[in-house]
């Protein structure tokens, strides 16, 4: 059984406890301050390290990559447009050249057929020479070998023929040769009684360059 304290003892105990209370309070406050300092230090560290997180550099790298990709796409698009434009220009020039070439062969074939099929016995030798002048290759050689006989036949039969070409079409063509389909009509008058009798002709005329001119190299009747 604990002995009851006297009033003096109670007062002394109270005074001792009162003296100890500030120390406990100081220890609790010190602990709280230490915890607060740790929290503050952690917060400060976090605050200081925030700009160093990888998110910002990654965003910058993504933005740089996006700009680089955009520039590359623009360059590729420009190059593609330039290539397409160049291709169109080349094709256009090639098409124009082919049209011009076909027109040259067609005009030469037209002139050659008119010369070949137009004949007047009054100037037979001149007409025959014109045919020779508009020919080349083997055709020229063969016709020239028979030119004198041909002129005599024309004179003796008093033949007069007039021809005109109604249509031409280039069938095959290179830079120097072409096969041209020629549709022609002619009239013939001769000593045998023909009087401007009409004739229709379909010819395949092979044309070839001879120097700076295009001349007849072969003439065949088309079916």
TATARA-V827888 format. One record per helix or strand. SS is the DSSP state (H for helix, E for strand). FROM is the first residue (numbers start at 0). TO is the last residue. If there is no record, write none. Layout:
SS FROM TO
SS FROM TO
This chain:
H 6 51
H 53 116
E 118 119
H 120 132
E 134 134
H 136 144
H 146 155
E 159 172
E 176 188
E 196 209
E 212 220
